[in-house]
Amino acid sequence: MSNIRIGIVGYGNLGRGVELAIRQNPDTELAAVFTRRDPSSLKILTEGVGVYSVNDVADFKDKIDVLILCGGSATDLPVQTPQFAKLFNVIDSFDTHARIPEHFANVDAAAKEGGNVSVISVGWDPGMFSVQRLYGSCILPDGKDYTFWGKGVSQGHSDAIRRVEGVADGKQYTVPVQAAMDAVRNGEDPELTTRQKHTRECFVVAEEGADKAKIEETIKTMPNYFSDYDTTVNFISQEELNEKHSGIPHGGFVFRSGKTGVNGETRHIIEYSLKLGSNPEFTSSILVAYARAAVRLQKEGAAGCKTVFDIAPAYLSPKSGEELRASML
């Protein structure tokens, strides 16, 4: 059986992660990389694979089995995923939760028109965490869901810090509140506000002569980002930021706290956790697994848009059903 030919659209942190993940999956191969930048300016890791303009994607219709889209959810994926779903099987990591239904409908129509399979909102949240929330609610219908993110770098919040006047550079970490997680683990079923679940820790490099007090106040009162959280602002040097905060770690926890029994006297806690050394590399590994699933589904005659809820776990594995039953069931 021939390898699954994968094309990457966008070669930032996520696109580079997909290339690394392909190298770990012997049944996949990188067919092409597409970029909005000058293709000649990109140096990729895989020898013999071309880098092309994103405007040339359609020319590869018969040379690629599935496209993995590595753009942003704000402006890239709402346009690119439906556009390319007409021509290819596609995978994206669209993570604007409130707009997922709208995005699904747009992609579903395009994928069905082209007879292709698209899988949207693939990653760890939305994605793996979504599956765990679904399992938990089905198994323990009398219960509550809790999701905590971190400790990890929030790229969107870090970008918001860097846009503050007087800030030269910065990183922001989302940190779960230990007392809140302990209460969930203890089966207390707490009602938690946004502020009670997470704190935000900022490491900021101020420009020379900048008003640090004003920077701190601007960050802590920033609506939609920091104002609803207990936020700590630490001013450090560029050297310390580069040395101690250059990575993109992340992770989190999903809990389902529930009851069974005649009067709900039996308590249960489901806990699923991730501790990620690199958010984009881990997310990319999930994208490649679902790329395999999309190709398999199309070969079975499926078409349209799917989410992680719709795809059986066996489709993610390079192993056959027989191998899985013998080794993992």
Secondary structure in CASP SS format (residue, H / E / C, confidence):
PFRMAT SS
TARGET T0000
AUTHOR 0000-0000-0000
METHOD secondary structure of the structure
MODEL  1
M C 1.00
S C 1.00
N C 1.00
I E 1.00
R E 1.00
I E 1.00
G E 1.00
I E 1.00
V E 1.00
G C 1.00
Y C 1.00
G C 1.00
N H 1.00
L H 1.00
G H 1.00
R H 1.00
G H 1.00
V H 1.00
E H 1.00
L H 1.00
A H 1.00
I H 1.00
R H 1.00
Q C 1.00
N C 1.00
P C 1.00
D C 1.00
T E 1.00
E E 1.00
L E 1.00
A E 1.00
A E 1.00
V E 1.00
F E 1.00
T E 1.00
R C 1.00
R C 1.00
D C 1.00
P H 1.00
S H 1.00
S H 1.00
L C 1.00
K C 1.00
I C 1.00
L C 1.00
T C 1.00
E C 1.00
G C 1.00
V C 1.00
G C 1.00
V E 1.00
Y E 1.00
S E 1.00
V H 1.00
N H 1.00
D H 1.00
V H 1.00
A H 1.00
D H 1.00
F H 1.00
K C 1.00
D C 1.00
K C 1.00
I C 1.00
D C 1.00
V E 1.00
L E 1.00
I E 1.00
L E 1.00
C C 1.00
G C 1.00
G C 1.00
S C 1.00
A C 1.00
T C 1.00
D C 1.00
L H 1.00
P H 1.00
V H 1.00
Q H 1.00
T H 1.00
P H 1.00
Q H 1.00
F H 1.00
A H 1.00
K C 1.00
L C 1.00
F C 1.00
N E 1.00
V E 1.00
I E 1.00
D C 1.00
S C 1.00
F C 1.00
D C 1.00
T C 1.00
H H 1.00
A H 1.00
R H 1.00
I H 1.00
P H 1.00
E H 1.00
H H 1.00
F H 1.00
A H 1.00
N H 1.00
V H 1.00
D H 1.00
A H 1.00
A H 1.00
A H 1.00
K H 1.00
E H 1.00
G H 1.00
G C 1.00
N C 1.00
V E 1.00
S E 1.00
V E 1.00
I C 1.00
S C 1.00
V C 1.00
G C 1.00
W E 1.00
D C 1.00
P C 1.00
G E 1.00
M H 1.00
F H 1.00
S H 1.00
V H 1.00
Q H 1.00
R H 1.00
L H 1.00
Y H 1.00
G H 1.00
S H 1.00
C H 1.00
I H 1.00
L C 1.00
P C 1.00
D C 1.00
G E 1.00
K E 1.00
D E 1.00
Y E 1.00
T E 1.00
F E 1.00
W E 1.00
G C 1.00
K C 1.00
G E 1.00
V E 1.00
S C 1.00
Q H 1.00
G H 1.00
H H 1.00
S H 1.00
D H 1.00
A H 1.00
I H 1.00
R H 1.00
R C 1.00
V C 1.00
E C 1.00
G C 1.00
V E 1.00
A E 1.00
D E 1.00
G E 1.00
K E 1.00
Q E 1.00
Y E 1.00
T E 1.00
V E 1.00
P E 1.00
V C 1.00
Q H 1.00
A H 1.00
A H 1.00
M H 1.00
D H 1.00
A H 1.00
V H 1.00
R H 1.00
N C 1.00
G C 1.00
E C 1.00
D C 1.00
P C 1.00
E C 1.00
L C 1.00
T C 1.00
T H 1.00
R H 1.00
Q H 1.00
K H 1.00
H E 1.00
T E 1.00
R E 1.00
E E 1.00
C E 1.00
F E 1.00
V E 1.00
V E 1.00
A E 1.00
E C 1.00
E C 1.00
G C 1.00
A C 1.00
D C 1.00
K H 1.00
A H 1.00
K H 1.00
I H 1.00
E H 1.00
E H 1.00
T H 1.00
I H 1.00
K H 1.00
T C 1.00
M C 1.00
P C 1.00
N C 1.00
Y C 1.00
F C 1.00
S C 1.00
D C 1.00
Y C 1.00
D E 1.00
T E 1.00
T E 1.00
V E 1.00
N E 1.00
F E 1.00
I C 1.00
S C 1.00
Q H 1.00
E H 1.00
E H 1.00
L H 1.00
N H 1.00
E H 1.00
K H 1.00
H C 1.00
S C 1.00
G C 1.00
I C 1.00
P C 1.00
H E 1.00
G E 1.00
G E 1.00
F E 1.00
V E 1.00
F E 1.00
R E 1.00
S E 1.00
G E 1.00
K E 1.00
T E 1.00
G C 1.00
V C 1.00
N C 1.00
G C 1.00
E C 1.00
T E 1.00
R E 1.00
H E 1.00
I E 1.00
I E 1.00
E E 1.00
Y E 1.00
S E 1.00
L E 1.00
K E 1.00
L E 1.00
G C 1.00
S C 1.00
N H 1.00
P H 1.00
E H 1.00
F H 1.00
T H 1.00
S H 1.00
S H 1.00
I H 1.00
L H 1.00
V H 1.00
A H 1.00
Y H 1.00
A H 1.00
R H 1.00
A H 1.00
A H 1.00
V H 1.00
R H 1.00
L H 1.00
Q H 1.00
K H 1.00
E C 1.00
G C 1.00
A C 1.00
A C 1.00
G E 1.00
C E 1.00
K E 1.00
T C 1.00
V H 1.00
F H 1.00
D H 1.00
I C 1.00
A C 1.00
P H 1.00
A H 1.00
Y H 1.00
L H 1.00
S C 1.00
P C 1.00
K C 1.00
S C 1.00
G H 1.00
E H 1.00
E H 1.00
L H 1.00
R H 1.00
A H 1.00
S H 1.00
M C 1.00
L C 1.00
END
